[in-house]
């Protein structure tokens, strides 16, 4: 038996986005549209931030004289 798990539900970020938009359009909150749409762009910024940190560490290791195989050996093994 294969266990295919698919999610048909609504995610937390989508739910927050819908709630914030409804509250903004009904004038219950007086937030900027930047904050209303924050459930969309904050997770994207977090992903880019982590990517930037990883790339920065690799570049610094290369600049310090480490070779690419040495850097690969220090990375955690993922199954």
Buried (B, 14 or more C-beta within 10 A) or exposed (E): EEEEEEEEEEEEEEEBBEEBBEBBEEEEEEEEEEEBBBBEEEEEEEEEEEEEEEEEEBEEBEEEEBEEEEEEEEEEEEE
